[in-house]
Amino acid sequence: MLNVCCVKWGTLYGAEYVNNLYDMFLRNLAGGFDGRFICFTEDPAGLDKAIAARPLPAGLSGWWNKLYLFRSGVFGDGERILYFDLDTILVGALNEIVNYDGHFAMLRDFYRADGLQSSVMAWEGGIADYLWSDWESAGRPEPPGGDQAWIEQVFSRMRFAPDIWQELHPGDFVSYKAHDCRDLFPEGAKVVVFHGRPRPHEVVTGWMPRVWKVGGSAAAELEVMREAQRAHVFANAEYCVRLSLPELERAAPNDECAVICAGGASLADHVEEIRRWQERGHAVFSLDDAVEYLVATGVQPDAHVMEEPAPGAEVIAELPGTVFYVSSQLGPAAVHRLGKSLVVIYHAAIDGMQEALGSNPERHVLVGGSTGRLRAMTIAYALGHRNIHLYGFDSSHRVARHGALPGQHETDMVIDVVVGRESFKAAPWMVNEVREFMANAPELARRGCAITVHGNGLLPTIARDMPSVGVK
């Protein structure tokens, strides 16, 4: 018997959360469901009649109620249990997840590589009763981090470790925040985990309202949405090709440094240093709205890399000698807004882009990360630069919110990221950028690039432990 269950306690989540979870589960499970869907709650009002309501014990609050699921007798020995947090969004075929038959599985924490997360768990009845009994014996402690902190603590002294969902099914489980799923979740994802803010009901635009409702979109409909977005990107790229604009071409290695400036707060600490680089004949690249900050301080970039819409027209008018390296996926609006500026097109390595552009062997797609900030390093490499200096690549905020420099958007979600004894405030896209930097920088180093990160923040802190990257 498979028991799919959730816990609803208090007023934070209403009955619609349970009903929506149940509906998402059913519509993403091919072949139907031979089991029962259970909601453990002190208030079953409003639940779908097909959902079995079971009471919670007195004296528990919030996430500590989840530990009750491991109390001996709640489920029979040998029964299968699959648990979802109420703010978990199911977006793809769940059959492989449902068919898990190991002892215990849970998520790896999305921000701590050695941590565990309890948003989605599966186990065999009776195999983990000690998670409750040890908690009771210890006097029901409430360590910071909640139930998953206790589970993590218990497993740290057990003879076996839990299976990790991300290892069992790579790509199936993503975080709404860590993977920045505002526009759309990564292709192939089956489960999107919310944790903290925003909560599902607070997301009222994009794909979420189509999914988070009874009778919402299933995987096939979401794939149509994804294909429509992809077709729009390819159409933009084809348009840029038809304009016969210059395209990025590889150059021979040279001794000129590429000084790449992103919009982290530490950029302001190094303006004079950047100016001296340029005075000595090295190329200054700007990214995002960093171009506006540099121009305002008297530094005109030699190049600007655009993977987002163009900066303000008043800034562009002041940059007749700047080369704009523009991602072809931006299409007509971005290209025409640049007017008579010197534009060079590059094509981002998106699945299907090469086919969309035709078989011309001289036309290549640019790999090296999913953001213009990371692709700028690959552009510099293609232009022959083998010595790359990065400024303003903080990938974190100096304070929880500030808009003093580019990349600090008021609409960004902010999360806490802990590295050793240091803690950083960062947007999800910043965390993802750090992950990609950790993968891409060593590859550029292997190809003969010397990369130096200047400043402070999350990325420079991580870079200190990377032998292929220098930090100043």
N, C-alpha and C positions, 0 to 999 in steps of 0.2 A: 504494500500500500504506500503510495506517494502522498505525503502531506505537504502541500504548498502553503506557507503561512506568512503572516505579517503581524505586527503589534501596533495597536492604536490606543494610546493612553492620553488623557487630558484633552485640551482644546486646540493644541497646535495644529493638528491635522483633522479635518472633518471626514465624514463618511465617504465623500466623493473621492478621497485619496484611495480608500480601500476598493471602491467600485471600479475606479479607473485602472488600478493595478490588476484587478481580476480580469477586466476586459482586455487589457493589453496582453496579459498572459495567454488567454484563450485564443486571441486572433493571431498570435505568433507561434502557436503550437500545432504543427501539422499532424493530422490523424486523431485529434481530440485528446481528452484528458481522462485517464482512468485513475482517479484519485479524489482527493477532497481539498478544497481551498478553505483555509481556516484563518479567521481573524481573532487574535487574542485581544480582548478589550473589556473595559468596565462599562462601556456604553455602546450597545449594538444598534442603536437607533439609526435608521436610514441605510443600513447595509442591504445589498442585493440579497434576495431570498435564497439564492444558490450558495451563498457564502455561509459557512458554519461559524457561528460565534461561540467562543469559549472564554470563560472569565479569567481575569488576572487575579493574583493573590493580593491581599491587602498589605499595605506598608511599603510598596515599591512605587517609584516615580520615574518618569522619563525613560531613558534608554536602559535603566537597570532592569526594566521589565523583560528585556530580551533574554537575560540570564535564566529566567524562569523556564524557558523552553528546554533547558538542559536538566531540569529537575526530574529525578527518577519517577517514572509512571506517567508523565505528561504524554509521552509517546511510547509505544511498545518496543521492546528490544527487537532490533533487526528491521524496523520500519524505516523508510526513507523520508527524510525531511529536507525541504528546500525552502530557504527563508529569503525574503526580500524586504528591505526597508521601504517604507511607504513613499519616499521621494525617489524611488528607482524607476526609471523609464525604460520600457521594453520595446525595442524597435526592430528586432530581427528574429530569425528562426531560433527557437529555444530548445529544440529536440536534443541536441548534444549536451546541453547544460542539464536538462531534466534527466537525462540518462546517466548522470554521474553515479558511480557505484562504489566509490572509495570510502574510507573511514570518515574523512572530514576535509572540507574545502572552504576557503575563504579568500578574500582579496588581499593582495599586497597593497599597502598604503600608497596612494598616488603621489605623495610628497616625501615619504621616508622609505628608502629602498629596503631597509631592514624592519619595517613596521608592518602591522596587519590592520585590515579594515573589515568591519563586520556588516557592511551594507548588503552583501549577498553571501550566504553560507549554505552549505549542504552537508549532511552527516547521516550516519547510521544510528538509529535509536539505541540508547544504552551505551554507546561508545564514548560519549563525552559528558556523562553525568557529573563527573568531578568538577566541571566548570561551575556548577551550582553548589554542590556539596562543599567544595573547598571555600567557596565564597561565604557560605553560611558559617562554616567553622571558623573563618577568619573574622567574623563579626560584621559581615557585609560591608567591607571597605569600599570607598568610592574614590579610586585614584583619578587624577586628572586625565582626561581623555575618554572617560566613560567605560562602557562595557567592553569595547575592543581593547582598551588598555589592560583590563583585567584578563581577558582571553590571551592577549599577547604575553602577559606576565606568566600565566599558567603554562602556556606552551613552551616558554623559555626553559622550564625545568622538567619537561616531559621527555620521554624516550623517543617520541616520534614528532615530527613537525607536520603541520597541516599541508595539504595540497594547496597550491596557489592557482587561482582561476586564470590569471594572466599567463601562467606557464602551461596550463592544460589547454587553453583556447586563446592563443595570442591574437590580439586585436578585437576580441569579442567584448571586452569590458573597458569602457572609457569613462573619464570624469568630465562632467559638464564644464567644470572650471579649469581643470588642469589641461584638458584637450581643447578648450575654447570652442564649445559646440554651439555658439550663438547662431551662426549662419547655418550650419549643418554638422552633424556628427561625422567622424571619420568613416570612410567607406569600409564596410565589413563589420562594423560594430553591431552587437546584438543588445547590449545593456548599457544605458547611460546613467551613471550614478551622480545624483545631486548630493551635496553635503554642505550644510550651511546655506547662506544666501547667494543668489536668489533661490526661492523655493519654486517648485513647478508652477503653482498657480500665479506666481508673480511674473512669469515669462508669457507675454501676451502677443508677441510677434514671431514671425519666422515659422519654423517647422513644429515647434512645441505645441501650439494650440491645435494643430491637426492630429497630433498623436495622443495628447493627454486629455482624453475624453472617452466616454462610452461610445463605441461605434467609430472610433478614430481610424487614422490611416495605418495600414500594415506595411510590411517590408516592401512589397511590390510597388505600392503607391509612392513610397518614399524614394524608391530607386528611380521612378519616373521623374520626380522632382530633381534628383541628383543629376540625371542625364540632361535635363533641360538646362541646368546651371552649367554643366560641362559644355554643352552645345553652344551656349552664349560665349563662353571663354574662347572656344575654337573659332567661332565666327569673328570675334574681335581680332584674333591673331591673323586670320586669313585677310582681313581688311588691311591690317598694317603691312602685310606682304604686298598687297596690290598697290599700295602707295609708293612702292619702290624706294622706301627709306633705307639708308645705310643700316646694315645689320652687324652685330658684334662679330668680330673676327679675331682669331688668335694671333698674337704677336710674339716675336722672339723675346726671350728673357732679357731684362735690362737691369741697370743698377739703381733706377729711380724708385724710391719708397712710395707706397700707397698709404696715405694717412686718411683713414676712414672714420668719419664723425657721425655718430648716432646721437639720439636725443636724451641720453641719461643726464641726470643732474650734475654729474662730475664733469661734463663737458665744459661747464663754466669755469672750472678750476684750471683749465689747460689752454685757454684761448691764445695766450702769448706764445706758448710752446708750439701750437699748431701754426701760428703765424710765421715762426722761425723756420719750421719745416718748409713752408711754401717759399719763403725768401731764399732758401738754399736750393730751390729748383725741384722740390718733390711735389707730387700730385695730391691735392686735398680733395677727397670725396665727401659729399654730404648725403644724409639719408633723412627721410621723413621731413618734418618741419625744422630740422637742424639747420637747413639752408637759411631760414629766416634769422635764426639766432646768430649764425656766423656772419651773415651780411650786415646785421645790425652792429656787430662788433668790429667791422672793417675787414673781414676775411671773405673774399669771393671764392667759392669753391671752383676748382678746375673741372669737376664733374659732379653730377647729382644722379643718384640711382633711384628710380621711381617704380615701386610696385604698388603704390597707392595713388589716388588722384593727385594731380599737380598742386604745388603750393600756390599761394595767392598770386594773381596776375601782376600785382605791383612789384613783387619780388622778382618774378621772371623777367620783367622789363629791365631790371637792373643787372641782368646777367648775360650780356650778349656773347661773352667768351666762354661760358660754361657749356660743357657737353652734357646733354640729358640722356642717360641710359634708361630707356623706358621699356617696361615689360609689355609685350604685345597683347597680353590678356586684358590690359586696360582699355584698348580699343579706341574708337574715333574721338570720343569726348576729350580724353587725356591728350591725345596727339594734337588735335586742333587747338586746344587751349594753349599749347606751347608756342603757337604762332610760328615765327621765323627762327626760333631757337634751333641750335644744332641738335638734332635728335638722332640717336642710334638705338635701334630696336634689339632687344634680346628676347628669347623665347624660354619661359620657365618650363622645367621638366615636369609636366603634368601628364598622367597616363593618357595616351592617345594623341598628345600634341605632335609628335613626329609624323604620325600618319596624317593628321589634319594639315600639316604644312607641305606635304608631298615628299618626294624621294630625293630632292636635291641634296647631294652629300655635303655641299658647302654650308648648308643650313643646319646648325646643330642646336640642340636644346641645352639649357643651362641647369646643371644640378647644383646641389650645395645648400639645401635647407628650404624651408617653406616661407621664409620672409625675405624681403628685400635687403634687410640688414645682413643676413647671412650670405645671400647671393652676391652681395657687393664684394665679398672676399673672393668669390669665384670669378667675378668680372675682372677684378684687379689682377688675378692670376692669369686670366685669358689675355689681358693687355700686356703681359710680360713682367709684371711686378713680382718680385720674389721676397721682398721685405715689406711686411704689412703691419702697420701700427693702428690699433683700434682705440678710439676715444669716445666716451659717452655710452659705452656698451655696458651699462650698469645692470640691466635686466631686473631692476628693482627701484622702488621709490625711496627717497631719503626720509619721507614721512608718509603716513597712510594715504594722504591725498595732496597733490600739489600740481599746479599747472604752469610752473615757471618755464619749463622747457618742453620740447616736443616729446611725443610718446607718452605723455602723462594725461590721459583722457579721463574726464570726469565720469564717463560711463563705464570705465573699466571696473570689473570685479577685483577686489583686493584680497589676497590670501597671505597667510603667514607661512614662510618657508624657513626651516631651521637647518643650518649647516654647522655641525660641531656645536660650538657655544654661541654662534652668531645667529640672529634672527632677522629676516628681511620681509618687507612688505612688497608683494609683487602681483602683477596681473597674470592670469593663466597663460596668456601668450608669451609672457616673459619667461615663465618656467619652461615652456616648451622650447623656446629659443635657446635656453641654456642646454637642454638635452641635445638639441641638434648641433649646437656648437661643439659639445663634447664628442660628437660623432664625426663632424666635418673637419674641424681644425687639425686633428692628427693626420687625416688623409692629405690635406694641403701640405702639412709639414713633411710627410713622406715623399711628396713630389718636389721638395726642395724649397718650400716657403718657410721663412722665419716670421712667426706671428707674435706680436707683443701687445698685451692688453694694458692700457693705462687707466687709472682711476680706481674707484671702489664700487662696491655693490655685490649683488649675487653672482654675476658672471665672473668678475675678477677674482672673487673668493674661491669659486670652483676652479678657475684656471690655475690658481697657485699649486694645485695638486696634479696638474697635467704636465708631464715632463716635456711635451712637445711645444708648450706655449710659455712665453715669458710674461711676467707681470711687473709693472712699475707703478 
